[in-house]
Amino acid sequence: MKVGGKADGDAFFNRTRERTALWRILENDHITISGPRRLGKTSLLQKLADEAEDKGWIAALVDVEGLGTPKAFFEALDRHFPDVTLSATLQRGGEAIRRRLTGLQKVSFQLPGGLGGAGLEFQDTKEQSWIQDARTLQHRLAPQPLLILVDELSVFLETLLTQAPAEAPGFLAFLRAWRQQSDVNCRFVFCGSIGLNALLERHRLGTLFNDCYDFRLDPFLPADATAMLTELLRRERWTADPACLAHLCHRIGWLSPFYLNLLLMDAMTVAEERVSETRAPERILIPSDIDDAYDRLLLTRSRFIHWVDRLKRDLDVPSCDFAMATLNAIAKSGDGLTKRTLLARLQKRESDPDRRAERLETILLKLEEDGYIDSQGEKIQFLSFLLRDYWKKNHAR
């Protein structure tokens, strides 16, 4: 079993409906895959890369998390799509790629430097020395049937906005103009582990990225979660009846593949101990194994501390304190709070009602985009029951 990291090969489950929809959308649009952490966005990108050639695309997954400049970004794209690789793929291309090639139109680069459509004019200054190389790359890649899968774009942008904020608008404008060129044949798919929409809104850059189709990735449906759990148990030579698997899903609440795998793995460890002690003849998972594993997970600080550390890293002290107070109030409520009740609970943190409401809206957007909470329903609540119960146990005093 694989818990955490990218799920590829036979470690990848489900998402059949999502992949069908994404391939349909890619015929005409570039895509941003949005959704909270721990939903398997990177794994989905890898699956698209694996399927791409059969769909008529040449694909590469480009992880830009460790990069922090436009120059480094475009150099990474250049490395992942070298001419020699593209030529070889096109020459050996199967029927799907040959069909796509016959239908491609010549890309027209009529706008000055590929940037005029963004309403920005650039000079090749020292600060923006990446532009000419980026233009060259654009002219090489844009006409070809490429699927450019960019992972951790939001982390890259956060680094860029911290280290060289003046370059961010130009970088985003260049990518937007590339995507909007006449009859462009390549496609971009972007995703990241922190909320891209919240990040861009915070820096007032949303209009430079609103041309992509926003594809929202949701948690598993119960039937898909049960199918995955059943197969994972089979591989480990365990079984469980449907009621037991339903109980595991109920304990998790939000059916993220990561949390499902995490609880199942610990439940099998508990079951191994039980079988060894009782000399039970059959390897059958039972509900008490799941409950015991759940309690053990809450004691494993390393599984959850990064959720706290991330707030301290991303927010200034007043905003972090306000976010912590917000999460503490939600955790103590158990099943969530209405926004009106939450505002009342935060009165001590901010006495001015208008300022309090404004601060709460900003923090809720950050917490929702980063996978802490869900604020779309009547009540604001934690997505993960595990994270909620850990937070209540360790922070909500």
Secondary structure, DSSP 8 states (H G I E B T S, - for coil): ---SS---GGG----HHHHHHHHHHHTT--EEEE--TTS-HHHHHHHHHHHGGGGT-EEEEEE-TT--SHHHHHHHHHHHS-HHHHHHHHHH--HHHHHHHHH----B--SGGGTGGGT------STTTTHHHHHHHHHHHTTS-EEEEEESHHHHHHHHHHH-GGGHHHHHHHHHHHHTSBT---EEEEE-SS-HHHHHHHTT-GGGSTTSEEEE-----HHHHHHHHHHHHHHTT-B--HHHHHHHHHHH-S--HHHHHHHHHHHHHHHHHHHHHHT-SS-B--HHHHHHHHHHHHT-GGGTHHHHHHHHHHS-HHHHHHHHHHHHHHHHHSS-B-HHHHHHHTTTT--SHHHHHHHHHHHHHHHHHTTSEE-SSSSBEES-HHHHHHHHHHT--
